[in-house]
Amino acid sequence: MRVDLDGSGVDPAIVAAALAPDDTPEIEHRVDGTVLETRVERGSVGGLRSTIDDYVVNLGVAMRVAERVGGVKGVTDMNGVE
């Protein structure tokens, strides 16, 4: 899944960091410029559907939080960069 956040004012690295605590070993995030790329592997279609559904809800929350805290001192991305 690829989400291009160009023009949104949201730092994709902060969104990825916000999503990371809910990740399972089958979920990987990668940031490429303004694009947040997420790879999900599941053993069944039902499991994949549930994971993607949860991910999309969490993504919406993470983006709203990132919009509100963008540029706030002390907020770091998943690499610890402020």
C-alpha positions in Angstrom: 0.0 0.0 0.0 1.4 3.4 -1.0 0.1 6.7 0.5 1.5 9.9 -1.1 1.3 12.7 1.5 2.6 15.4 -0.8 0.7 18.6 -0.2 -0.9 17.4 3.0 1.5 19.2 5.3 2.1 15.9 7.1 5.6 14.3 7.5 5.3 10.7 6.4 8.1 9.7 8.8 6.0 11.0 11.8 3.0 9.1 10.5 5.1 5.9 10.2 6.4 6.4 13.7 2.9 6.8 15.0 1.8 3.6 13.3 4.8 1.5 14.4 3.6 0.6 18.0 0.6 -1.3 16.5 2.8 -3.2 13.9 3.1 -6.9 13.9 6.1 -8.7 12.5 4.2 -9.0 9.2 4.0 -5.2 8.7 6.8 -3.1 7.4 6.9 0.7 6.7 9.2 2.5 4.4 9.3 6.3 3.7 10.4 7.5 0.3 10.2 11.3 0.1 6.5 12.1 0.6 5.3 8.5 0.2 4.6 6.2 3.0 4.8 2.6 1.8 3.4 -0.2 3.9 3.8 -3.9 3.2 1.5 -6.4 4.9 1.7 -10.2 4.8 -1.0 -12.4 6.2 -1.7 -16.1 6.0 -5.3 -15.7 4.9 -7.5 -13.2 3.0 -9.6 -12.7 6.2 -6.5 -11.8 8.2 -5.3 -9.5 5.5 -8.7 -7.7 5.4 -8.8 -7.2 9.2 -5.2 -5.9 9.2 -5.8 -3.5 6.4 -9.0 -2.3 8.0 -7.3 -1.6 11.3 -4.3 0.0 9.5 -6.6 2.4 7.6 -8.3 3.5 10.8 -4.9 4.0 12.5 -3.6 5.8 9.5 -6.4 8.4 9.7 -5.7 9.0 13.4 -1.9 9.2 12.8 -2.4 11.7 10.1 -4.7 13.9 12.2 -2.2 13.8 15.1 0.7 14.6 12.7 -1.2 17.6 11.3 -1.7 19.0 14.8 1.9 18.4 16.1 3.8 19.2 12.9 6.8 21.4 13.8 6.2 21.0 17.6 9.5 20.8 19.5 10.1 17.3 20.9 8.2 15.4 18.3 10.4 12.9 16.5 10.1 10.6 13.6 10.9 6.8 13.8 14.6 7.6 13.5 14.6 9.9 16.4 14.9 13.0 14.2 13.1 16.1 15.5 
